[in-house]
Amino acid sequence: MTNVITDEKQDVLILGGGLAGLVAAVEAASAGAKVTVLDKMPPMRGKRIDKLYAPGGAANDTYRAGGGGLARFALEGPIDELLERHRERGWGRVDLELMRAHLERVDNYCRWLRDDLKMPYDSKWNRVLGRGPAICPFFYGVCEQKGVRFLFETKALKFLTEGPRVTGARARNRQGEFDFKARAVILATGSFTGNQEMMLKWVGPEITYLPLITGSTHNTGDGLIMAAELGARMDNLSVCHVRTTDKLLGEGPSRHMVNLYHLGIYINRNCQRFIDEGVADSDAIANAIVYQPGNEAALIFDDKARAMHPEEFDSYPGKEEAILTAGALEELALRIRVDPAGLKKTIAGYNSRVSDGKAPDLPVPRTKHALAIEKPPFYAVYPVWPGLNHPLGGLKIDTRTRVLNLENEAIPGLYAAGSIVNWAFGRPYELAGVKTYKGSYHAGSSSGLATALTFGRMAGQYAAGSE
């Protein structure tokens, strides 16, 4: 039997206690709303909990935010240029109006975190800080100061409605089932990494069956399933955020050698290049590796490249194991288990086309940062693997973070933020006889945590003023 909570009616009910939900709670409470947050997991405090939520230790899903720095203060170019980058890398399928809303706010919202909420700040990289074990406890404290009520280990089951309007949610915990009534509901329950049925249906087996999951398997699409019952629109469900890892299950060279990796080349088991390393970001590289033989690749560079960024090489975590060294290409080939003649041929062909820092006439062009690989010793980060972080497809929202239905009309009383929302697109394609990938996840001043910040705060503002 369901118990109806009538004496503690909420103004804003938030489903999901990751970054997006917590930011929304702070903002709604700051506007004077009475806020309750339901989270199916226990509170996130300490390293043990971080490992519970993220088997790979590096979750970036906004149900349990565990990625790196939230966002940098300075935009990576004029907003119109960034939007064009999103349009081009997103194959024309990115909601540019929604991305404009994000880009117009993200710098100010980072300053809000630093200056108003006093979140830790890294002056060297000009960004606010936070990983899972720090982000959530920090916001718990802010929320508690503002009177936000938390119910952990309480799972939302279905929405309550009156006509077309969402008026709350039914949830279950150890004490039973309860109805939580509210003027507005914010969905922030994360994506569907841990729901294999949904993954197979929408994403496909190549990514579903990757051997590594770096995101949270506890994100099982609960909110998406609930929203679908109301006829909510979901976009671009096939696209995922995939990140590189190495043999030590670290974050890979595109995360830890952010300048150096551009000076090398990625090859697959057949000694084929498959990505334009000069412009590719870590998400594009990782997604491309998904479609290579054995789901693995090697990043190869020489001592000339190493000497240009020695600090990145020297500080690479576990470099003695993760980075292989050889005095000749034939020796390096044997160490990374590829054909020596094939490797020499690939690198010779690459070197012959390098000119003025570019090699645009290659089958897989190098439009930036091309550097001949010729000075021993030679290095290889091997293997580089792809790890599934979380799907990027999800609910369609408008610039007021209202969830839209299949007719593109706002569902009254329902808002959403975080990785349950779709804001990026990407897909594999064939280039020079190999599968590669292009996507808009890192097209400019956007990432899972940065968008969780902006859309989470917007959702809190709009839901608090919901009529």
Secondary structure, 3 states (H helix, E strand, C coil): CEEEEEEEEEEEEEECCCHHHHHHHHHHHHCCCCEEEEECCCCCCHHHHHHHHCCCCCCCCCCCCCCCCCEECCCCCCHHHHHHHHHHHCCCCCCHHHHHHHHHHHHHHHHHHHHHCCCCEECCCCEECCCHHHHHHHHHHHHHHCCCEEEECCEEEEEEEECCEEEEEEEEECCEEEEEEEEEEEECCCCCCCCHHHHHHHCCHHHHCCCCECCCCCCCCHHHHHHHCCCECEECCCCEEEEEECCCCCCCHHHHCCCHHHHCEEECCCCCECCCCCCCCHHHHHHHHHCCHHHCEEEEEEHHHHHHCHHHHHCCCCHHHHEEEECCHHHHHHHCCCCHHHHHHHHHHHHHHCECCEECCCCCCECCCCCCCCCCCEEEEEEEEEEEEEECCEECECCCCEEEECCCCEEEEEEECCCCECCCCEEEEEECCEEEEEECCCCCCCCHHHHHHHHHHHHHHHHHCCC
